[in-house]
């Protein structure tokens, strides 16, 4: 992360992190940034909305399916709803001065941090909650991805159709990134759970949000441990 003077902002693409002064102090002094579990996002229906829209995409021909894939989409949707996964999010905005972000995150005396990332994939170190021992630290990666503002109702049809294709491409790219591109069916539940947080209601499109999403359960499964994990 690099904090830059305003005169340099126009020279490169930055992502903006709106936060309170107290949190800014913690970020600058500790070098840490907090991630939010998807069940605590501002829009409590966000994850479920993402699953609903994925059901439409997986049940269509956009991923090479057809009538038979509709049944699988319904099944995957129900399975993904049964338990909210250990997925965490860090959110940024492409907008340098957005009133809704000031109001929601920075509040009365907050700040906006301009952050430059050298590449889309970022690497983090996480630790088990309340533990400071070196052995409890684990590495995990996450990729910066644009949020898709996508809702079947209240969205112009042409825009909806184009964004539907964009999401299908995002799913394919993610599947290839994690090595499951040749077996969508067996990995459908995982795909749904990890892509749904990138889909938001169309009415929030002015945010131009970019997210880092990661699944803490992946690290837990490696160790056979189900305890909670925190970013450090």
N, C-alpha and C positions, 0 to 999 in steps of 0.2 A: 504494500500500500504506500502511496506517495501523496502527501498533502502539498498542494502547489499554490503559489500566489495567483491571484485572479488573472494577471496579464498573460499567463501561460495557458489558460484553459482553452482558448480558441485554437491552439496549435495542434490539439490532439483530441481524440474521442475519449470522453470520461464517463464513468458511471457515478451516480450520486447517491449518497447514503444519508438520509435525513434521520436525525436522532436528537436526543436531549443533550444538554451540556454535560450532565453527569455521566452519561454513557460515553460521550466523546472523550472525557477525561480518562475513563477506564480503558478505552481503545488505545489512546496515545501513550498511557503510562504502562499498561500491561501487555500491549501488542496482541490482544485477543479481541475476537468479535463473536457475539452471541448469535446462535441460530435458534429459530422458533419451530417448535413441533407443529405440524400441519393442523392439528386439532385446536390450536390456539391462534390461528390466523384471524384477522379482523372480520372476515366474512366466514362465519361458521359453516356455511353451506358450500364453501369453495371446493373442497375435495370431492364432495358428493356431486356437485355440478360437473366437475371434470370427468367423473366416472360416467355420468349420463351422456355427455357428449361423445366420450370414447365408445360407448355402446353403439351410437349412430355410425361412427367411423368404422369400427371393426365389423359391423354388420352390413357394410356396403362393399362396393367393389374397389374402394380406394386402397385397400391392402390386399387386393387379389382375391377377395372372397366372393360370396354370392349368397344364395338362399341358405346353404348349409352353415355359412359363417354366422348368420343371424342367431341361430340357436346357440352357438358357442359364445357369442357376444352376450346374450342374456345370462348364460351360466357364469361367465367371467365377471359380469357386473354384480351378480348376487354374491359371488365368492369374495370379491374385493370389498364389498360393503360389510362383511361379517366382522372384520377387525381392522381398525385403523392402524396402519403400519408405523414403524419407528422412523418416519421420514421427517427430515428437518430442512428448513429453508432459510436462506439469507437473501434479502431482497434489495435491489438497487433500482434506480430510475434513470432513464436517459434524459429526463427533463431537469434542467438546472434550477428552475424556479417555478414550482408547482404548488399552488395554494393548498390543495388537498393533502399533499405530503407534509407541508409545514404544519398543518393543523393536526394531522393524525399522529405523526411521529416526532416532530421537533417540538411541538407545543409552544408555550409562551416564550421561552427563551432558548430555544434549541438552535441547532446548527445544521449545515449541509456540508458533508465531506466529499470532495471530489477524489475519486479513486481511479487510478490507472492500472489496468491489468495487462501484463505482457502477452498473455495467451488465454484462450477460452478455458482450458483445463487448469484448475487450481488444486493445490495439495494442502491438506490440513493435518494437524495433529489433534487427536481427541483423547480425552481421558475419562475414566470411570468417575461417576459422580462422587464428590467428597474425597477423592484420592489424589495425592500429589506424588506418588511413587513413580519412578521411571518405568517400571515394568508394566504399569497400567496404561501407559500411553500407546496409542495406535495411530497409524497413518491411514488416511482415506483421501480419495480424490473426488472432485465434483466438477461438472462442466457448466460454464455460464451459458444459459439459453434464454432466448426471448420468451416472454409469456405470450400465449395465444389468447386473444380476447374473442371469445367464441361462444355464442348462445343461439340456439335455433330460433327462439322467439325474440323479436325486437331487433333483429339484425338484417340489413339489406341482403336479399337473396344472393346476388352476385358476389358480394363480399363474403357471405357465409360459405358459398361454394369454393371460393379461392382459398379461404383460410382452412377449410376442411382438408384440402389437398396439402396445404403447408404442414398441418399437424400429422398427416399420414407420412410425409417425408421426415418429420422429426422423429416419429416412432421408428421408422426404418433406420435412420441414422443412429439412434440410441441403441437399437438392437444389434447393429453392427459393431458399435463401440464396445458393448459388453459381451460380444461373441455369441449371440443367440439368434442371428438373422436367419438361420436355416430351419428354425423350429419355433415359429410363432405360437403354435397351439400349446405346446408343453409349458411355455414360459408366459402365457397370456396374463396370468394373475400378476406376476411380477411387473410386466410391462404396464398394465393398467395402474398399479399402485404407484409406480415411479414416474409415469408421464402425467397422470391426473393433476398433480400440483402445478403443472405448467399451463393449465387451462383455467381462465378466469371469465367471469361474466362480462359480456360485451360492454356493459355500461361503465366499466372501469378503464376503458381503453386509453383515456387521456394520461394514465400513469406511465405508459411506455416502460413497463417493468421488465427487468432482467433478473433471473434467479439462479442461485446455486442450490441445487437439491441433492441431498445424499441420504442414503439409507443406513442408519446406524446398525440395523439388524445384520447387515452383511458382515460387519466386524465381529459382532457377537457370535454369529454362526461359525466363524473361523475358530473361535476359542471354545465353543460349546457353552457360552455364557449368555444369560438373558438379562443381565443387569443393564441399567440405563447408562448412556454415554453422553458426555458433554463435549462441545468444541472447546479447544484451548488455543 
